[in-house]
């Protein structure tokens, strides 16, 4: 039962990552700012998982990069630890 539940959770997470990547590639092509003339370049990060924005044409030559929250690492970390615990049970 635990193995089936683990693989179901893993499959759901992989599908969610794929859906986010597909939706991101279709909709996010630039990152707007409060200034009408400045748009950032959109990108995607796998660690941590999510989209990024980079603004390079800001006043005074500043470069700002926005990353996804580190909380996106929680699901893969839980799945990894869960997988290791299942492997530990098989070895015993």
C-alpha positions in Angstrom: 0.0 0.0 0.0 2.8 2.5 0.9 4.6 1.8 -2.3 1.5 2.5 -4.4 0.7 5.6 -2.5 4.3 6.8 -2.9 4.4 6.3 -6.7 0.9 7.9 -7.0 2.2 11.0 -5.1 5.4 11.0 -7.2 3.4 10.8 -10.4 1.1 13.6 -9.3 4.1 15.8 -8.5 5.8 15.1 -11.9 2.5 15.9 -13.7 2.2 19.2 -11.8 5.8 20.1 -12.7 5.1 19.3 -16.4 1.8 21.3 -16.4 3.6 24.3 -14.8 6.4 24.1 -17.4 3.9 23.8 -20.2 1.7 26.6 -19.0 4.7 28.8 -18.3 6.1 28.3 -21.8 2.8 29.3 -23.3 1.9 32.4 -21.2 5.0 34.0 -19.6 7.2 35.6 -22.2 8.1 38.8 -20.3 7.8 40.2 -16.8 6.2 43.6 -16.4 7.2 46.2 -13.8 5.5 49.3 -12.5 7.3 51.3 -15.2 5.7 51.1 -18.6 8.9 51.0 -20.6 10.8 48.3 -18.6 10.0 44.6 -19.1 12.0 41.7 -17.7 13.1 38.5 -19.4 11.2 35.4 -18.2 12.9 32.1 -17.5 12.3 28.8 -15.7 14.3 27.3 -12.8 14.2 23.7 -11.8 15.9 24.2 -8.4 13.9 25.8 -6.8 11.0 25.0 -9.1 9.2 27.9 -10.8 9.6 30.8 -13.1 12.2 33.6 -12.8 12.3 37.2 -14.0 15.4 39.2 -14.8 15.3 42.9 -15.3 18.5 44.4 -16.8 17.4 47.8 -18.2 16.7 49.5 -14.9 17.8 53.0 -14.1 21.4 53.3 -12.9 22.4 49.9 -14.5 21.0 47.7 -11.8 20.2 44.0 -12.6 17.5 42.4 -10.5 16.6 38.7 -10.7 13.5 37.2 -9.1 13.6 33.5 -8.1 10.7 31.2 -6.9 10.3 30.6 -3.2 12.4 27.9 -1.6 9.1 26.3 -0.3 8.8 24.7 -3.7 11.6 22.4 -2.6 9.4 20.9 0.1 7.4 18.5 -2.1 10.5 16.9 -3.7 12.2 16.7 -0.3 9.3 14.9 1.3 9.1 12.5 -1.7 12.8 11.9 -1.5 12.7 11.1 2.2 9.6 9.0 1.8 11.4 7.0 -1.0 14.4 6.4 1.2 12.3 5.2 4.1 10.6 2.7 1.7 14.0 1.5 0.5 15.1 1.1 4.1 12.1 -1.1 4.8 12.9 -3.4 1.8 16.5 -3.8 2.9 15.6 -5.1 6.4 
